[in-house]
Amino acid sequence: MNRLLDRPNADLWGFLLFSHGWSWFFWGIVVAAGWEAFAYPGVIFLILGGTGPLLGGVVMSGLVGGRTGLRDLGRRIVDPRLVPARWWLVAILFVPTLTALAAALVVAFGLSSQPVDLAGARVLLASPTALLAYAAFVLVLGPIPEEIGWRGFLLDRCQQRWSALVSSLLVGVAWLTWHLPLFAMVGYFAAAGGPPEPFGFAIGIVVASVFYTWLYNNASRSVLAAIVFHFSQNFTGQFFDPAAETRTVQSLLFVVVAVVVLVGWGSKTLRRDGKRTELPY
């Protein structure tokens, strides 16, 4: 195994074997069989496939870093003390703030009189139990298993080779392509009224990857902060259900703010002190 890991980029390819190979295998079965994503038996394969990044993050952390790597990963998943208070505010409020700003701009410029659809939100708010169950579903379906892989392992390994910006783009492309089978899966995007517009979805994920790196590098490599940020992004989009015009303006704001972040914090490390990410193994 050590010989395999000594090969160029073996850590990256090993991770992708899990994130894409594992996930696409199970999701491919759902697509080929024409099963509904959230009905039995399709949902079983959907969940199994969704664990690909998690497995990649854990297994490859163990293979590359041994016990030290696994302890480091575990601490970064569960320890909130790693994250300065101001970066918790970024993790929690960044996406809701940009969404609210986008909605306000849509109304101000007369693009739409209904920038968000709160019908689903009202149903959830009427039942605290349903709201908590929905929040737990959103958290477990994406943020936890994904971030243990994307940021918990892959981003670190990329940043040992390339700048923070290049690493963000590479992780963003991996993250984007990982989602592709879901577009062909019956019923996966039904709750959202259909699949997102592909170009906007692609730009959104790749640009968002810059924000994840920015947060991650300034929050002591906290996977927990990345999980919370991912949850905030997903929950905001589904809870408030922005109109198409709002999503477009939000995407433009993402690009503008990403440029501001790159200029203000520097594309090399996305940290104002310029320090590169150091791994304990």
Rosetta blueprint (number, residue, H / E / L):
1 M L
2 N H
3 R H
4 L H
5 L H
6 D L
7 R L
8 P L
9 N L
10 A H
11 D H
12 L H
13 W H
14 G H
15 F H
16 L H
17 L H
18 F H
19 S H
20 H H
21 G H
22 W H
23 S H
24 W H
25 F H
26 F H
27 W H
28 G H
29 I H
30 V H
31 V H
32 A H
33 A H
34 G L
35 W L
36 E E
37 A L
38 F L
39 A L
40 Y L
41 P L
42 G H
43 V H
44 I H
45 F H
46 L H
47 I H
48 L H
49 G H
50 G H
51 T L
52 G H
53 P H
54 L H
55 L H
56 G H
57 G H
58 V H
59 V H
60 M H
61 S H
62 G H
63 L H
64 V H
65 G H
66 G H
67 R H
68 T H
69 G H
70 L H
71 R H
72 D H
73 L H
74 G H
75 R H
76 R H
77 I H
78 V H
79 D L
80 P H
81 R H
82 L H
83 V L
84 P L
85 A H
86 R H
87 W H
88 W H
89 L H
90 V H
91 A H
92 I H
93 L H
94 F H
95 V H
96 P H
97 T H
98 L H
99 T H
100 A H
101 L H
102 A H
103 A H
104 A H
105 L H
106 V H
107 V H
108 A H
109 F L
110 G L
111 L L
112 S L
113 S L
114 Q L
115 P L
116 V E
117 D L
118 L L
119 A H
120 G H
121 A H
122 R H
123 V H
124 L H
125 L H
126 A L
127 S L
128 P H
129 T H
130 A H
131 L H
132 L H
133 A H
134 Y H
135 A H
136 A H
137 F H
138 V H
139 L H
140 V H
141 L H
142 G L
143 P H
144 I H
145 P H
146 E H
147 E H
148 I H
149 G H
150 W H
151 R H
152 G H
153 F H
154 L H
155 L H
156 D H
157 R H
158 C H
159 Q H
160 Q L
161 R L
162 W L
163 S L
164 A H
165 L H
166 V H
167 S H
168 S H
169 L H
170 L H
171 V H
172 G H
173 V H
174 A H
175 W H
176 L H
177 T H
178 W H
179 H L
180 L H
181 P H
182 L H
183 F H
184 A L
185 M L
186 V E
187 G L
188 Y L
189 F L
190 A H
191 A H
192 A H
193 G L
194 G L
195 P L
196 P L
197 E L
198 P H
199 F H
200 G H
201 F H
202 A H
203 I H
204 G H
205 I H
206 V H
207 V H
208 A H
209 S H
210 V H
211 F H
212 Y H
213 T H
214 W H
215 L H
216 Y H
217 N H
218 N H
219 A L
220 S L
221 R L
222 S L
223 V H
224 L H
225 A H
226 A H
227 I H
228 V H
229 F H
230 H H
231 F H
232 S H
233 Q H
234 N H
235 F H
236 T H
237 G H
238 Q H
239 F H
240 F H
241 D L
242 P E
243 A L
244 A H
245 E H
246 T H
247 R H
248 T H
249 V H
250 Q H
251 S H
252 L H
253 L H
254 F H
255 V H
256 V H
257 V H
258 A H
259 V H
260 V H
261 V H
262 L H
263 V H
264 G H
265 W H
266 G L
267 S L
268 K L
269 T L
270 L L
271 R L
272 R L
273 D L
274 G L
275 K L
276 R L
277 T L
278 E L
279 L L
280 P L
281 Y L
